[in-house]
Amino acid sequence: MAKPGNKIIQAKLVLLGDMGTGKTSLVLRFVKGQFYDNQEPTIGAAFFTQILSLAEATVKFDIWDTAGQERYHSLAPMYYRGAAAAVVVYDISSTRKRGRAGRWRRQLGVNLLRRKERNHNLVMALVANKSDLDSKREVEKEEGEQFSQENGMFFLETSAKTAQNINELFYEIASVLD
């Protein structure tokens, strides 16, 4: 609920990344506080809403969880058009999926420029998910930090399974939108 006198911000947020990186698990943990070990792949996209109350504002997120399968990649621009925030997610236990995070970042930037919709206020985050799999880590934290700095993104390691940094991710985005 909005606090009396607070401004209300409605923000479209899109989750991008390859299949199996944990995008749906991340958003389900944030919105419903739930985690499923065997989450079904998203078909096309899924839509969620969540409200966060900050001291200065109330942020209503409209969250688009895009499918990670290759056959749906061409649909992604339809979902991130007009977004206030984009979260690119990769799996720390897969170098292949980390390498593809760059492709998602480039696609986001190229499509925004091509459509002359360049939003200089677009909040972009790089999320290294599945930190609970540290023993199977293939992508070092420093790699994600460096990539995010080079690409104007903020960086966070999360675990949808343990809820590590899930709320922090969305609060960080909301505080920048304010």
GIKALIN-V236958 format. One record per residue. RES is the residue in one letter. SS is DSSP state (H for helix, E for strand, - for the rest). OMEGA is omega as a letter, one per 30 degrees, with the letter a starting at -180 (none if undefined). NEAR is the number of other ideal C-beta (glycine too) atoms within 8 Angstrom. Layout:
res:ss:omega:near
RES:SS:OMEGA:NEAR
RES:SS:OMEGA:NEAR
//
This chain:
res:ss:omega:near
M:-:l:5
A:-:l:8
K:-:l:7
P:-:l:4
G:-:l:3
N:-:l:11
K:E:a:6
I:E:a:9
I:E:l:11
Q:E:a:7
A:E:l:13
K:E:l:10
L:E:l:14
V:E:l:14
L:E:a:13
L:E:l:13
G:-:a:13
D:-:l:10
M:-:l:7
G:-:a:8
T:-:l:14
G:-:a:11
K:H:a:15
T:H:l:10
S:H:l:13
L:H:a:16
V:H:l:13
L:H:l:13
R:H:a:13
F:H:a:11
V:H:a:10
K:H:a:6
G:-:a:5
Q:-:l:6
F:-:l:9
Y:-:a:7
D:-:a:4
N:-:l:4
Q:-:l:8
E:-:l:4
P:-:l:8
T:-:l:12
I:-:a:5
G:-:l:8
A:E:l:11
A:E:a:9
F:E:l:8
F:E:l:9
T:E:l:9
Q:E:l:10
I:E:l:10
L:E:l:10
S:E:l:9
L:-:l:12
A:-:a:2
E:-:a:6
A:E:l:11
T:E:a:14
V:E:l:15
K:E:l:11
F:E:l:13
D:E:a:10
I:E:l:13
W:E:l:14
D:E:a:12
T:E:l:16
A:-:a:11
G:-:a:12
Q:-:a:8
E:H:a:4
R:H:l:4
Y:H:a:13
H:H:a:8
S:H:l:5
L:H:a:11
A:H:a:13
P:H:l:10
M:H:a:6
Y:H:a:11
Y:H:l:14
R:-:l:8
G:-:a:5
A:-:l:13
A:-:a:10
A:E:l:14
A:E:l:13
V:E:l:13
V:E:a:15
V:E:l:14
Y:E:a:18
D:E:a:14
I:-:a:16
S:-:a:9
S:-:l:12
T:H:l:7
R:H:a:6
K:H:l:13
R:H:a:15
G:H:a:8
R:H:l:11
A:H:l:14
G:H:l:9
R:H:l:8
W:H:l:13
R:H:l:13
R:H:l:8
Q:H:l:11
L:H:a:13
G:H:a:8
V:H:a:8
N:H:l:10
L:H:l:11
L:H:a:8
R:H:a:6
R:-:a:8
K:-:l:5
E:-:a:7
R:-:a:6
N:-:a:8
H:-:l:4
N:-:l:5
L:-:l:10
V:E:l:11
M:E:l:14
A:E:l:16
L:E:a:16
V:E:l:14
A:E:a:15
N:E:l:17
K:-:l:13
S:H:l:13
D:H:l:8
L:H:a:10
D:H:a:7
S:H:l:4
K:H:a:6
R:-:l:9
E:-:a:8
V:-:a:12
E:-:a:6
K:H:a:7
E:H:l:6
E:H:l:9
G:H:l:16
E:H:a:9
Q:H:a:8
F:H:a:13
S:H:l:12
Q:H:a:8
E:H:a:5
N:-:l:10
G:-:a:3
M:-:l:12
F:E:a:9
F:E:l:13
L:E:l:12
E:E:a:13
T:-:l:13
S:E:l:13
A:-:a:14
K:-:a:8
T:-:a:7
A:-:l:10
Q:E:l:9
N:-:l:10
I:H:l:13
N:H:l:8
E:H:l:8
L:H:a:15
F:H:l:12
Y:H:l:10
E:H:l:11
I:H:a:14
A:H:a:15
S:H:l:8
V:H:l:7
L:H:a:12
D:-:none:9
//
